[in-house]
Amino acid sequence: MDIKKIAVIAGDVIGPEVVSEGVKVMKKAAEIDGRISFEFTYFPWGCEFYLEQGKMMDEDGVCPA
């Protein structure tokens, strides 16, 4: 099975409710297909994070590929 790692950032323009529905669609598509699965990692980065932390993401938030 092919596992795809997906970063999930429920941002400010596309809200958490839209992102959560997208995750549901991806999970269902993987279930139907059977050859792929997704591993989701959720990050809290957005305006609320910025207001609390004074930065858009953690210092180690972006790693080179």
SVG drawing of the C-alpha trace seen along z (x, -y; Angstrom):
<svg xmlns="http://www.w3.org/2000/svg" viewBox="-17 -39 34 41">
<polyline fill="none" stroke="black" stroke-width="0.4" points="0.0,0.0 1.3,-3.5 1.2,-5.8 1.1,-9.5 2.0,-11.9 -0.2,-15.0 0.4,-18.2 -3.0,-19.7 -3.1,-23.4 -6.7,-24.5 -5.9,-28.1 -7.8,-31.3 -9.0,-31.6 -10.1,-28.0 -11.5,-27.4 -11.2,-24.2 -14.7,-23.1 -13.7,-23.0 -10.4,-21.3 -12.0,-18.6 -14.4,-17.8 -11.6,-17.5 -9.8,-15.1 -13.0,-13.0 -13.1,-12.9 -9.5,-11.8 -10.0,-9.1 -13.1,-7.8 -11.3,-7.8 -8.4,-5.8 -10.8,-3.3 -12.6,-2.8 -9.3,-2.6 -7.5,-0.3 -4.1,-0.9 -3.3,-4.2 -3.6,-5.6 -3.0,-8.9 -1.1,-9.8 -2.3,-13.2 -0.2,-15.5 -2.1,-18.5 -0.4,-21.9 -1.9,-24.9 -0.4,-27.6 -2.6,-30.5 -3.6,-33.9 -4.4,-32.6 -1.0,-31.0 0.6,-34.3 -1.3,-36.4 -0.2,-34.0 3.4,-33.3 4.3,-36.4 5.4,-34.1 3.6,-32.2 5.0,-28.8 7.5,-27.1 11.2,-27.7 11.6,-24.0 8.3,-24.1 9.8,-23.8 12.2,-21.0 14.2,-20.5 13.0,-17.6"/>
</svg>
